[in-house]
């Protein structure tokens, strides 16, 4: 079974600092990769996704992620965080070996990001 | 705005009672809905996949008789926690998948509800 690992449970930054959240998955086949964000009291929202093509994916709110197949990684980055980025971030993977559009999502443990003004 | 509505958002009940959680797809007809459970500091764990008009598919280790799922219409799925006990206390999240051809709604794998905080005393 595939698994997703997020390296840090809680990251604390000051505004304008750069952000990188690690995500590794354990599946050797074709995968689709996602980052979700959950703001306090709100539902999970899709930040960005990778299906194929350019491994550097740009998402909403200035976030981007890079798929490195050889490292089984899909790290999330933002050059300069804002206080409003305070939230929990989840990396997720879909096994696309079956060739269907969407299979089951497997989530990482989540990383809480706290940004101090 | 919200694409998937989940109700209630928070429920406290006594041990032994049954609790029903509703998940509604507001903007599209969801042929498939999912139910997740999230423990503190842990990932979302898929409990079951619910297809409209058919029996839910439960993940390994999830008790079918404990967590009853009904997906009677294309916009509504319910999760009933039967004879709930304190160990069932958790955060339950539903999501809905739009079929192909629904534009924005089909452009991502699932749309999530806000979750239900269940506390069993």
Interface residues (C-beta under 8 A of the other chain):
Chain A: X4 X9 X32 X34 X36 X41 X42 X43 X44 X45 X46 X49 X90 X94 X101 X102 X104 X105 X106 X107 X108 X109 X110
Chain B: X2 X4 X6 X34 X41 X42 X43 X44 X46 X49 X93 X95 X97 X100 X108 X109 X110 X112 X113 X114 X115
